Amino acid sequence: MGEKRRILGLMELAKQEKRRFYRHPLEVPIEVQTPKEKAPTASQSVDVSKAGMRFLWNWKLPKGNVVNIVVPVKKKRFKLKAEVAYSEEDTKTWRFLTGVSFLSFPDDFKAALSEQLLEILEHREKLSNELGYQVNARQAASEWLKRVEFEG
């Protein structure tokens, strides 16, 4: 019964999300290395999908640039290569919201991301039941991530 409920929850989220892939809230510290930098720079992810991710950056990155990103998921650090799709000013943070498409997408990253998404969906359902109102995906992910420690 629990597995069926998880699948139905994923299907409902997919209907609500008009994008090809659901954007999974994942606000964690990441490392990004651009072609001009010799070492990675710390940043903050906003969300991630099976196709790419969005993160905050201190300056505008040119479309088409290839960057290396280290992303923590399920207590592991994944090293990914991605291409910049856009980089636009975010007036809330005064940084640049940068979207990238993954060029490398290891199977273990896919599996860990999918597993984490299911755990967050379960946590969202549990929180919603406990609190008596519908908790949004970003709130549930934030609460769930507070419990997880990432290995280096």
ZADO-1210 file (C-alpha; in nm, 4 decimals, padded with zeros to 6 digits):
<atoms>
<atom x="00.0000" y="00.0000" z="00.0000" code="MET" pos="1"/>
<atom x="00.2832" y="00.2430" z="00.0873" code="GLY" pos="2"/>
<atom x="00.4562" y="00.1854" z="-00.2484" code="GLU" pos="3"/>
<atom x="00.1323" y="00.2523" z="-00.4374" code="LYS" pos="4"/>
<atom x="00.0804" y="00.5742" z="-00.2409" code="ARG" pos="5"/>
<atom x="00.4354" y="00.6888" z="-00.3210" code="ARG" pos="6"/>
<atom x="00.3824" y="00.6258" z="-00.6922" code="ILE" pos="7"/>
<atom x="00.0501" y="00.8124" z="-00.6851" code="LEU" pos="8"/>
<atom x="00.2221" y="01.1009" z="-00.5047" code="GLY" pos="9"/>
<atom x="00.4922" y="01.1144" z="-00.7702" code="LEU" pos="10"/>
<atom x="00.2309" y="01.1092" z="-01.0464" code="MET" pos="11"/>
<atom x="00.0436" y="01.3971" z="-00.8796" code="GLU" pos="12"/>
<atom x="00.3635" y="01.5997" z="-00.8496" code="LEU" pos="13"/>
<atom x="00.4436" y="01.5316" z="-01.2145" code="ALA" pos="14"/>
<atom x="00.0981" y="01.6642" z="-01.3155" code="LYS" pos="15"/>
<atom x="00.1532" y="01.9824" z="-01.1130" code="GLN" pos="16"/>
<atom x="00.4982" y="02.0357" z="-01.2641" code="GLU" pos="17"/>
<atom x="00.4753" y="02.1494" z="-01.6257" code="LYS" pos="18"/>
<atom x="00.8438" y="02.0894" z="-01.6889" code="ARG" pos="19"/>
<atom x="00.9670" y="01.7675" z="-01.8463" code="ARG" pos="20"/>
<atom x="01.1302" y="01.6691" z="-01.5156" code="PHE" pos="21"/>
<atom x="01.0105" y="01.7486" z="-01.1652" code="TYR" pos="22"/>
<atom x="01.2302" y="02.0023" z="-00.9853" code="ARG" pos="23"/>
<atom x="01.3265" y="01.8520" z="-00.6529" code="HIS" pos="24"/>
<atom x="01.3951" y="02.1182" z="-00.3863" code="PRO" pos="25"/>
<atom x="01.7522" y="02.0662" z="-00.2753" code="LEU" pos="26"/>
<atom x="01.8926" y="02.3665" z="-00.0912" code="GLU" pos="27"/>
<atom x="02.2371" y="02.2461" z="00.0110" code="VAL" pos="28"/>
<atom x="02.5915" y="02.3749" z="-00.0131" code="PRO" pos="29"/>
<atom x="02.7498" y="02.2766" z="-00.3444" code="ILE" pos="30"/>
<atom x="03.0822" y="02.3422" z="-00.5133" code="GLU" pos="31"/>
<atom x="03.1055" y="02.4866" z="-00.8642" code="VAL" pos="32"/>
<atom x="03.4150" y="02.5210" z="-01.0788" code="GLN" pos="33"/>
<atom x="03.3961" y="02.7362" z="-01.3913" code="THR" pos="34"/>
<atom x="03.6482" y="02.7219" z="-01.6796" code="PRO" pos="35"/>
<atom x="03.8203" y="03.0385" z="-01.5513" code="LYS" pos="36"/>
<atom x="03.8708" y="02.9106" z="-01.1953" code="GLU" pos="37"/>
<atom x="04.1512" y="02.6831" z="-01.0780" code="LYS" pos="38"/>
<atom x="03.9546" y="02.5629" z="-00.7755" code="ALA" pos="39"/>
<atom x="03.5838" y="02.5101" z="-00.6983" code="PRO" pos="40"/>
<atom x="03.3841" y="02.7868" z="-00.5294" code="THR" pos="41"/>
<atom x="03.1168" y="02.7263" z="-00.2664" code="ALA" pos="42"/>
<atom x="02.7591" y="02.8034" z="-00.3674" code="SER" pos="43"/>
<atom x="02.4002" y="02.7114" z="-00.2762" code="GLN" pos="44"/>
<atom x="02.1731" y="02.4877" z="-00.4803" code="SER" pos="45"/>
<atom x="01.8085" y="02.5835" z="-00.5277" code="VAL" pos="46"/>
<atom x="01.6662" y="02.2686" z="-00.6850" code="ASP" pos="47"/>
<atom x="01.7640" y="01.9707" z="-00.8961" code="VAL" pos="48"/>
<atom x="01.5944" y="01.7476" z="-01.1526" code="SER" pos="49"/>
<atom x="01.7041" y="01.4487" z="-01.3555" code="LYS" pos="50"/>
<atom x="01.8068" y="01.6871" z="-01.6341" code="ALA" pos="51"/>
<atom x="01.9858" y="01.9625" z="-01.4436" code="GLY" pos="52"/>
<atom x="01.9871" y="02.1984" z="-01.1491" code="MET" pos="53"/>
<atom x="01.9595" y="02.5610" z="-01.0439" code="ARG" pos="54"/>
<atom x="02.1977" y="02.7347" z="-00.8058" code="PHE" pos="55"/>
<atom x="02.2907" y="03.0823" z="-00.6906" code="LEU" pos="56"/>
<atom x="02.6128" y="03.2351" z="-00.8260" code="TRP" pos="57"/>
<atom x="02.7915" y="03.5632" z="-00.7610" code="ASN" pos="58"/>
<atom x="02.8117" y="03.6684" z="-01.1260" code="TRP" pos="59"/>
<atom x="02.6464" y="03.5958" z="-01.4587" code="LYS" pos="60"/>
<atom x="02.7762" y="03.2810" z="-01.6259" code="LEU" pos="61"/>
<atom x="02.7716" y="03.2730" z="-02.0068" code="PRO" pos="62"/>
<atom x="02.5237" y="03.0359" z="-02.1707" code="LYS" pos="63"/>
<atom x="02.7039" y="02.7282" z="-02.3025" code="GLY" pos="64"/>
<atom x="02.9890" y="02.7355" z="-02.0467" code="ASN" pos="65"/>
<atom x="03.0710" y="02.3944" z="-01.9029" code="VAL" pos="66"/>
<atom x="03.1076" y="02.3774" z="-01.5242" code="VAL" pos="67"/>
<atom x="03.1987" y="02.1050" z="-01.2762" code="ASN" pos="68"/>
<atom x="02.9613" y="02.0703" z="-00.9820" code="ILE" pos="69"/>
<atom x="02.9862" y="01.8670" z="-00.6622" code="VAL" pos="70"/>
<atom x="02.6390" y="01.7869" z="-00.5234" code="VAL" pos="71"/>
<atom x="02.5659" y="01.6047" z="-00.1948" code="PRO" pos="72"/>
<atom x="02.2775" y="01.3552" z="-00.2196" code="VAL" pos="73"/>
<atom x="02.2017" y="01.0708" z="00.0217" code="LYS" pos="74"/>
<atom x="02.5208" y="01.1154" z="00.2246" code="LYS" pos="75"/>
<atom x="02.7414" y="01.1028" z="-00.0875" code="LYS" pos="76"/>
<atom x="02.9144" y="01.3711" z="-00.2944" code="ARG" pos="77"/>
<atom x="02.8563" y="01.3417" z="-00.6691" code="PHE" pos="78"/>
<atom x="03.0853" y="01.5115" z="-00.9221" code="LYS" pos="79"/>
<atom x="02.8884" y="01.6210" z="-01.2279" code="LEU" pos="80"/>
<atom x="02.9653" y="01.8095" z="-01.5479" code="LYS" pos="81"/>
<atom x="02.6984" y="02.0537" z="-01.6657" code="ALA" pos="82"/>
<atom x="02.6342" y="02.3183" z="-01.9318" code="GLU" pos="83"/>
<atom x="02.4961" y="02.6609" z="-01.8413" code="VAL" pos="84"/>
<atom x="02.1449" y="02.7069" z="-01.9871" code="ALA" pos="85"/>
<atom x="02.0819" y="03.0524" z="-01.8354" code="TYR" pos="86"/>
<atom x="02.2031" y="03.2882" z="-01.5673" code="SER" pos="87"/>
<atom x="01.9729" y="03.5710" z="-01.4586" code="GLU" pos="88"/>
<atom x="01.9741" y="03.8169" z="-01.1716" code="GLU" pos="89"/>
<atom x="01.7688" y="03.7123" z="-00.8688" code="ASP" pos="90"/>
<atom x="01.6325" y="04.0248" z="-00.6995" code="THR" pos="91"/>
<atom x="01.5678" y="03.8336" z="-00.3736" code="LYS" pos="92"/>
<atom x="01.9335" y="03.7437" z="-00.3206" code="THR" pos="93"/>
<atom x="02.1086" y="03.9903" z="-00.5550" code="TRP" pos="94"/>
<atom x="02.2962" y="03.6951" z="-00.6970" code="ARG" pos="95"/>
<atom x="02.2465" y="03.5132" z="-01.0265" code="PHE" pos="96"/>
<atom x="02.0033" y="03.2233" z="-01.0480" code="LEU" pos="97"/>
<atom x="02.1870" y="02.9884" z="-01.2813" code="THR" pos="98"/>
<atom x="02.0335" y="02.6885" z="-01.4543" code="GLY" pos="99"/>
<atom x="02.2479" y="02.4086" z="-01.5913" code="VAL" pos="100"/>
<atom x="02.1850" y="02.0896" z="-01.7881" code="SER" pos="101"/>
<atom x="02.3784" y="01.7838" z="-01.6798" code="PHE" pos="102"/>
<atom x="02.6258" y="01.6490" z="-01.9350" code="LEU" pos="103"/>
<atom x="02.7203" y="01.3571" z="-01.7107" code="SER" pos="104"/>
<atom x="02.4533" y="01.1789" z="-01.5122" code="PHE" pos="105"/>
<atom x="02.5882" y="00.8715" z="-01.3310" code="PRO" pos="106"/>
<atom x="02.3441" y="00.5916" z="-01.2532" code="ASP" pos="107"/>
<atom x="02.4297" y="00.6037" z="-00.8828" code="ASP" pos="108"/>
<atom x="02.3391" y="00.9765" z="-00.8762" code="PHE" pos="109"/>
<atom x="02.0058" y="00.8998" z="-01.0473" code="LYS" pos="110"/>
<atom x="01.9300" y="00.6225" z="-00.8015" code="ALA" pos="111"/>
<atom x="02.0272" y="00.8303" z="-00.4962" code="ALA" pos="112"/>
<atom x="01.8254" y="01.1302" z="-00.6185" code="LEU" pos="113"/>
<atom x="01.5178" y="00.9131" z="-00.6829" code="SER" pos="114"/>
<atom x="01.5463" y="00.7485" z="-00.3427" code="GLU" pos="115"/>
<atom x="01.5858" y="01.0851" z="-00.1711" code="GLN" pos="116"/>
<atom x="01.2827" y="01.2228" z="-00.3548" code="LEU" pos="117"/>
<atom x="01.0684" y="00.9306" z="-00.2345" code="LEU" pos="118"/>
<atom x="01.1866" y="00.9796" z="00.1233" code="GLU" pos="119"/>
<atom x="01.1046" y="01.3505" z="00.1078" code="ILE" pos="120"/>
<atom x="00.7597" y="01.2761" z="-00.0364" code="LEU" pos="121"/>
<atom x="00.6940" y="01.0367" z="00.2515" code="GLU" pos="122"/>
<atom x="00.8187" y="01.2982" z="00.4974" code="HIS" pos="123"/>
<atom x="00.5923" y="01.5593" z="00.3337" code="ARG" pos="124"/>
<atom x="00.2900" y="01.3338" z="00.3750" code="GLU" pos="125"/>
<atom x="00.3818" y="01.2598" z="00.7388" code="LYS" pos="126"/>
<atom x="00.4318" y="01.6312" z="00.8199" code="LEU" pos="127"/>
<atom x="00.1058" y="01.7247" z="00.6486" code="SER" pos="128"/>
<atom x="-00.0823" y="01.4661" z="00.8558" code="ASN" pos="129"/>
<atom x="00.0863" y="01.5754" z="01.1792" code="GLU" pos="130"/>
<atom x="00.0319" y="01.9478" z="01.1207" code="LEU" pos="131"/>
<atom x="-00.3180" y="01.9221" z="00.9731" code="GLY" pos="132"/>
<atom x="-00.2389" y="02.1180" z="00.6548" code="TYR" pos="133"/>
<atom x="-00.0645" y="02.0516" z="00.3241" code="GLN" pos="134"/>
<atom x="00.3100" y="02.1108" z="00.3593" code="VAL" pos="135"/>
<atom x="00.4733" y="02.2203" z="00.0324" code="ASN" pos="136"/>
<atom x="00.7627" y="02.0310" z="-00.1245" code="ALA" pos="137"/>
<atom x="01.0243" y="02.2952" z="-00.0367" code="ARG" pos="138"/>
<atom x="00.9237" y="02.2951" z="00.3335" code="GLN" pos="139"/>
<atom x="00.9271" y="01.9145" z="00.3477" code="ALA" pos="140"/>
<atom x="01.2662" y="01.8958" z="00.1768" code="ALA" pos="141"/>
<atom x="01.4104" y="02.1563" z="00.4116" code="SER" pos="142"/>
<atom x="01.2877" y="01.9667" z="00.7191" code="GLU" pos="143"/>
<atom x="01.4060" y="01.6337" z="00.5819" code="TRP" pos="144"/>
<atom x="01.7523" y="01.7685" z="00.4890" code="LEU" pos="145"/>
<atom x="01.8039" y="01.9007" z="00.8437" code="LYS" pos="146"/>
<atom x="01.8148" y="01.5388" z="00.9568" code="ARG" pos="147"/>
<atom x="02.0743" y="01.4275" z="00.7025" code="VAL" pos="148"/>
<atom x="02.4489" y="01.4655" z="00.7465" code="GLU" pos="149"/>
<atom x="02.6577" y="01.4522" z="00.4307" code="PHE" pos="150"/>
<atom x="02.9797" y="01.2559" z="00.4184" code="GLU" pos="151"/>
<atom x="03.2855" y="01.4256" z="00.2692" code="GLY" pos="152"/>
</atoms>
